[in-house]
Amino acid sequence: MKVEEIFFRDMYRQICLLTSPSLVKKINLGDVFDFTPDEKLDGFLTYGYIDGETFIFEIMAGAKTLGGRLKIFPASYKKSVKLKRSEVDNAELKILTAEYSVAFRDRIQMISDKISDDAREQTRLIKNLDAFRHPHYPDDVVVYFFSAEDKPELLWVRCLSVDENILTGELLNEPTKNFGCHAGDKILFGVAQLGDQNILIHLPSKENSLA
């Protein structure tokens, strides 16, 4: 399957094989390896995660398919090549079994320590948000903002935490109408039912936005 056909949670914190002739051609192998492999690569073993903003595939190794088996060429520990999901949407992706992660456990642990955010991790588990997530920025959801004076407006909000059914997020774009909040503010929002469908709505606080 192509990357663009796979939901983020299926690839999240997984070792993923990305194969694409154009991808291999695009990557400067000197940025990945201390010593460039002599053999032609078919793709890369990567680790999928969210860096606080976008979905990332970080290259763990080069890969070549030989008779249905993979030959692995580990990347340098001193080098880091990160591919944004938007850059590899057309690549073929295969999620590998857990045994492949054993060889890269130290590097994966380093990544996990760097991006650790327990509050955001909880929001990534909420399936009611999935229909509203941006495909390349899974923490970002589209939220309706309402006021008595103006028509509703759809704005992007980055999920930060959840308490019961109330979510806290950072407003990413500036409203064109007056909702009492601005880009960069922390706001509250939640799931509401409109007719026969769910939507996400801004929940104004007494202070209109959180400090």
ZIHUMO-V974774 format. One record per residue. N is the residue number from 1. BURIAL is + if it has 24 or more other ideal C-beta (glycine too) atoms within 12 Angstrom, else -. Layout:
[[N;BURIAL] [N;BURIAL]]
This chain:
[[1;-] [2;-] [3;+] [4;-] [5;-] [6;+] [7;-] [8;+] [9;+] [10;-] [11;+] [12;+] [13;+] [14;+] [15;+] [16;+] [17;+] [18;+] [19;+] [20;+] [21;-] [22;-] [23;+] [24;+] [25;-] [26;-] [27;+] [28;-] [29;+] [30;-] [31;-] [32;+] [33;+] [34;-] [35;-] [36;-] [37;+] [38;-] [39;-] [40;-] [41;+] [42;+] [43;+] [44;+] [45;+] [46;+] [47;+] [48;+] [49;+] [50;+] [51;+] [52;-] [53;+] [54;+] [55;+] [56;+] [57;+] [58;+] [59;+] [60;+] [61;+] [62;+] [63;+] [64;+] [65;-] [66;-] [67;-] [68;-] [69;-] [70;+] [71;-] [72;+] [73;+] [74;+] [75;+] [76;-] [77;-] [78;-] [79;-] [80;-] [81;+] [82;+] [83;+] [84;+] [85;+] [86;-] [87;+] [88;+] [89;+] [90;-] [91;+] [92;+] [93;+] [94;+] [95;+] [96;+] [97;-] [98;-] [99;-] [100;+] [101;+] [102;-] [103;-] [104;+] [105;-] [106;-] [107;+] [108;+] [109;-] [110;-] [111;+] [112;-] [113;-] [114;-] [115;+] [116;-] [117;-] [118;-] [119;-] [120;+] [121;+] [122;-] [123;+] [124;+] [125;-] [126;+] [127;-] [128;-] [129;+] [130;-] [131;-] [132;+] [133;+] [134;+] [135;+] [136;+] [137;+] [138;+] [139;+] [140;+] [141;+] [142;+] [143;+] [144;+] [145;+] [146;+] [147;-] [148;-] [149;-] [150;-] [151;-] [152;-] [153;+] [154;-] [155;+] [156;+] [157;+] [158;+] [159;+] [160;+] [161;+] [162;+] [163;-] [164;-] [165;-] [166;+] [167;+] [168;+] [169;+] [170;+] [171;+] [172;+] [173;-] [174;-] [175;+] [176;-] [177;-] [178;-] [179;+] [180;+] [181;+] [182;-] [183;-] [184;-] [185;+] [186;+] [187;+] [188;+] [189;+] [190;+] [191;+] [192;-] [193;-] [194;-] [195;-] [196;-] [197;-] [198;-] [199;+] [200;+] [201;+] [202;+] [203;+] [204;-] [205;-] [206;-] [207;-] [208;-] [209;+] [210;+] [211;-]]
